[in-house]
Amino acid sequence: MYRGGHIGFNALLYAPFVPLVSRGWSLELALAGAVLAVGLANLPDVDQPLPRIPHRGPTHTIWFALLVGLLAGVATALAVPSTPLAFRFGFVVGTGSIVAHLAGDIVTPMGISPFAPVSRFHVTLDWFESKNGRINRAFLLVGSTALLASLGLTIGRVGAVAPVG
């Protein structure tokens, strides 16, 4: 997938969690999760302009996902200190965001080796080319719409029950 496809895919996957997180913990944490999910969507592709790191190499592994999860956990704990589970939440969303990117690359012919260098296991479903504009635009449109609708409905619900005063 290309940039827009990854953003849309992550947005689509996170959208159902906005009201759940808002209801269970806080709207602030739900919004932080949305920022993480969308903001990290293309992080594994940081390897593209780097000459010594092969594309879909170390940044396209489960190990990278766990590292990003740890950093996202720390960032979330610092950003939302009022929520005791902020670190765990940030870890799950950060790791999940990178895993979602990997899933988006598995469906292309190039595929990935998610456990390198521990294992040479390579996976590809070969469903469509990364550059397929129709697929990338569809994911961006559907995912963005789903996340914006989820955010709008959740914020509207929170605003509707907030005390006046």
N, C-alpha and C positions, 0 to 999 in steps of 0.2 A: 504494500500500500504506500501511497504518497502521504505527505503531510496532512492534507485535508481529510483523507480517509481515516488516518489514525486518530485525529482529533474527534471526528464524528463517531468513530467506534467507541472510544473511551467515554465520550459524552453519553452515548446511548446506554452503555453498560452502567454508568453511575446514576443516571436519571431516576431509576426506581428507588434508590437509597436516600434521596434528598428528604422526602417526607418521613421516612423511617428514622433517620438520624435526627432530624429536627424534633420529632415527637419524643424519641427516646433520650436524647441528650440536649441538643440546642441547635437553633438555627445557625448560630455562628459556626459550630462544628460542621454542619451540613454544607455551608458555604465554603469553608476551608477545604472540605473534601472535593467539592466541585472544582475549585481552583487547582488542587493537586492533580485530580484526574485528567483535566484538560491540559494543564501546564506541563505535565510530565509525558504526555502522549507521544511526543517525538524525540524525547531525550536519547533513546538508543541510537538514533541516526546522527548523533554528534560525531560518530566515527567516519562519516562520509568525507569530510574535507581533510581528515588527518592522514598523512601519507604512510605512516608506519603501522596503522591499525586497519586491518581489513574490514570492509563493510560486512555487517552481519557476523562480526567476530565476537570479541569479549563483551561488547555492549549489548549483545543479543543473546545473553545467557541468563539462567536462573540466578547465578551468583551476582550479576549486576543488578537484577531485580531486588534481591535481598539487601544489597548495599544501599540502593536508592530508597528502599523501604525504611532502613534504619535512619537515614538522613531525613526522610520525610517525617518520620516519627518524632525526631528531635525538633524539627521545625514546627510541627503541629503542637507539640507540648509547649513550646515557647510562644507560639501565636495565640493559643487558646488555653492559658494556664488555669482557667476556672473549671476545666473539665478534667477530672481525674484520669479518664481513659484516653486522653488526647494522644499520648505517645502510641498506644496500641492501634488506635484508629488511623493515625497518620502512617504507621508502619503497614497496615493492611491496604490502605488506599494507594500508598506509594508503590508497594510491591505489586499490587493488582494492576496498577497503571502500566507498569513495564511488562508484566505478563500479558496484558491485553495487546500491547504493541507486538509482542512476540507472536501472539495468536494471529494478528493481522498479517504478519510476514509468513507464517506457516502455510497460508492458503495460496501463496505464490510459488511459481516453479523453482525459484532460488532456495526457498526454505531456510531453515536455521539449524544450528547444532546447539540446543539449549543447555547441554551439560558439559560443553567443552571447558577446559581441556581434560576433565576427568573421564569423559566418554566421547567417542567419535560418532555416537548416534546422531543421525541427521534426519530431519523430518520435513516433508513437504506434502501438501495435499494437491498442489498444482491445479487449483480451481480457476485462477485468473492471473493475468500479468499485473505486476505492481503498478504499472503505468496506465491501467484501465481507467480512463477518465470517468466513465459512467458509474463504475463501482465507487470510486473515490468521492465523486460528487453526491451520490446517493447516500453514502454513509455520513458525509458532512451535513447534508440537509436533514436527514432523518434524526441523526444524533443530536444536532444542535437544536432542532425543534423539540425533541423529547426533553432535553435538559432544560431549555428555557421554559417550557410548559410546566415541568415539574417544579422548577424554582418559583415561577409565577404563582402557581396554585399553592405551594407551601408558604410562600411569603404572604399571600393573600389570606390564607387560613390563620397564620400567626397574627397578622394585623387585625383580623376580624375578631379574635378572642382577646386581644390585648386590652387591659383596663384603660378607660379614659380618665384622664385626670391630670 
